[in-house]
Amino acid sequence: MTDLTAGLWELLFKGVWVTVQLTVYSAALGAFVAFVVGVARTHRLWIVRFLSGLYMEIFRGTSALVLMFWMFFVLPMAFGWQLVPMWAAVLALGLSYGAYGSEIVRGSLAAVAPAQQEAGIALSFSPWQRLTKILLPQAWPEMIPPANNLLIELLKGTALVSVLGVGDITFGAALVRNALGESAPVYTIILVMYFVLAFLLTRVMRAVERKAKAGIGQAPANGKGMKKLSIRQATAISKSSAGGAA
């Protein structure tokens, strides 16, 4: 392998780190936006619900790629300052996917039984106390599976940043392909890279889901936990039966 080829492949693997950074930063911004907008859509004031719904509709109905171009090319003309490509991409992805995530938050909060809300009112909890002590602890485990899907979509959506010259996996792959003139091996490798990143992300989110469900007393979803529970129940039943016979 020549020094040129080795350098190109090193550039491709450095793109993995850039992609991870983009995913983490965009996910952090998206999670904040999703929480604020999702909670606002359940607010008792109609103006808050209207404004948050308007935000959701605008950013959910706008192309993330066009928004990225707008952040990078239009904002400098409008305000006189230039975003670096990395942060223009983070803003566009975070605001777009945060709009999708707000529906996950709103739907999960709405899925909590109304009696729980009424119990908080009966205990004279403030709206913030009802949200943090009653609604969110029960809604949080229900948010994780759809949030996992959205996070994987965000990971794959980071490929859009290559059009701004950000050195992610896709951008590195394009340079390697142009230099070597080989498409099949290069794009096969980045397919595997995205799959590995998505798989690792899914495993992390499943661990978070198990912990969240355990925190509210729900049984683990895997068969091992259910098997242990069944054995304990069978043992308890056999002991009680033996005691009754005696």
N, C-alpha and C positions, 0 to 999 in steps of 0.2 A: 504493500500500500504506500503510495507516494505521500510526501508531506502535505501536498495540496488536498488530496483525498482525505487524509486523516484530519486536517483542519476543518474541512467541510462537515465531516461527520461529528466532530466535536461541537461545531456550531449547532447542529441539529439536536444534540443531547443537551446543550445549554438551553435550548428552547423549551425543554421540559420544565426547567426551573422557572422560566418566565411565565409559562402557562399556569403553573401552580400558583405563582404570585397573583396573576390576573384573577384566577378563580377565587382565591382567598379574599382579596381586596373587594372584588365585585360582590361576593357572597356576603361579606360583612356589611357593605352599604345596602345591598338588597334586603338583608334581614332587618336592618333598622327601618328602612322604608316600608317593608311589608308589615312590620309590627305597628308602626305609627298609623299608616293608612288603614290597615285592617281593623284596628281598634276604633279609629275615627269613624269608620263606616257603621259602627254599632252605637255611636253617640246619640244621646237623646235630642240634641239640637239638630234641626233639619239642615241648617246652613253648613255645619261640620260634615254631615253625611253627604251633602251635595258636593262640597269642594273635594272631599276625599274620593268620592265616586267619579268626579270629573277628571281628577288626576289619573285614577286607575284606567278610565276609558281612553284617555289621550295616550298614555304611555304603553298600554296594552295593544292599542291599535296602530302603533307607530313602529316602523322597521328599526331594529336595533342598529343595523348597518347605516341607514340614512341618518339616524340620530347621532351615530358616531362621527359621520362626516360633518353634521351640523355643529357638534361640539368643537370639532377641530378647525373647521374652515369659516363658519359663520360667526361664532362667538368673538374671535379676534377683531372682525370688522365692526361688530356691534359694541364691544366694550373696550377694545384697545389692548387686550392682553391675550397671550397665547398659551394654551394648555399644551403640555408635552403629550405625545401620542399615547403613552401609557395611561395617563390620568384621564385623557379624553375617552379612552376605551373603558376604563373602570367606571366613570360616571355614566356613560351610555348603557353599559351592561347592568350596572347596579340599579339605575332608575327603571330600566325596562323590566328586568326580572323581579324587582321589588313590587312592581304593579301586579304581576302574576301572583307573587307570594301573598299579597294583601288579601286575595280571595281565599287562600288557604287559611289565613288567620281568621278572617271573618266567618268562614264556614265552620271552622272548628269551635269558635266561641259560640256560634249559634246552635251547635250540636249539643252543648251542655244542657241538661234537663232544666226547664224553667223553675222547677221546685228548688233547685240550688240557689238560683238568683233570689227567689222569694225568701229563702232561709236567711240569706245575707241581709235582706231588707228588714226582716223580723228581728235580727240581732243588731240593728242600727248601724250596720257597716256603711261607710262612705262608698261612692262609686269606685274609687281607686282601691279600697280594701276589698270590695267584692271582686274586682278584676284580678288583683294579685293573689288573694287568699283562697278564692273559690273557683273562678272561671279558668284562669290560666293553668293552674296545676292539673285540672282535668282535661283541658283542651290541648295542652302541650304534647302529650303522647300521640294524639290524633293528627297533629300537624306534621310529624316527622316523616311518615311514608311518602306523602305527596311532596314534601319539601326535598326529600331525597331525589325524587324524579326531576324536580326543578333544578336541583344542584347539578345533576348530571347534564341536563340540557345546557346549563350555564357553562359547564366545563367544555362541552362541545362548541358552544357559541363563542368561546374565546378565539376560535380560529378566524373569526371576522377581523381581528385586530391586525392580521397580516397585511391588509390593504393599506394600513397606516404606516407600515414599515416597522412595526414592533416585532422583535426577534423571537416570536413564539415557535412552537413546533411546526406549524404550517409554513411560516415564513422561512425557517431553516430548511424545511423539506424542498421548498421551491428553489432555494439557492443550490442545494445539492443536486437536484434534478437538472437544473440548467447547466451546471458545471460538468456533470457526468453524462448527461443525455440518457439517463435511465429512469423510467417512470415507475415500472412495476415494483422493483424492490424498495424504492424509496417510499412510495405511498403505502405499500404493505407494512413497512416498519412503523410508519406513523399511525396506521390503523391499530396496530398492536399496542403502541404507546398510549393512545387514547383509551383503549379498552382496559389496559392495566390501571391507569389512573382512575377510570370510572369504577372498576372493581374494588380498588382500595377505598374509594370514597363510599361505596355502598356498604362495605364491611364496617367502616367507622360509624356510619349513620345507623346501621342495625344495632351496633353496640349501644349507641346513645338511646335508641328506641327501647331496648330491653331495660336499660337503667331507668328511663323515664316511666315505663310501665310498672317496674318494681317499686318505684317511689310512691305510686298510688295504689299499691296492693294488687295489681293485676298479675295473673300467672304468666310465666314466660311462654313465648310462642313456640319454642322448640320442643321436640318430642321428648328430649331427655328430662326436662323439668316436669312434664306431664307424667312420664313414667315413674319418676320418684314420688310424685304426689299419689299416683295410683297405688304404689306399693305401700306407702304409709297408710292410705285409706283402707287397703285390704288387711293390713296388720291390725289396725284399730278395730275393724269389724270382726276379725277372727277372735281378738281378745275379748271383745264385748260378748260375742256368742259363747265363748268358753265360760265366761263369768256367769252368763244366764243359765247355762246348762248345769253349772255347779250349784 
